[in-house]
């Protein structure tokens, strides 16, 4: 089956927050998903919008069709490496802080 893929790795965003946006576009028409992401007020929406645009562009290079004939067949977010930092606390203590990263993958395929 012909499909086009775009992967963005090491995004400085928690996977839990990115999954909320990716779940909205999974299974939708690519043009409809781009319009939806444009007006979604989450920071992850800008990143996913650029990644979906890249996947649609990759589909154009593979001659799979225009965005109206494509749909988001697969979209998922995996956890990336975690940056471990420490926050100073009272009485000389320190609390760990985990700055999480994400690997986002979007696959588009022609509508059957």
Secondary structure as UniProt FT lines:
FT   STRAND          3..11
FT   HELIX           15..25
FT   TURN            26..27
FT   HELIX           30..38
FT   HELIX           43..61
FT   TURN            62..63
FT   HELIX           67..69
FT   STRAND          70..79
FT   STRAND          83..88
FT   HELIX           90..92
FT   STRAND          94..99
FT   STRAND          102..110
//
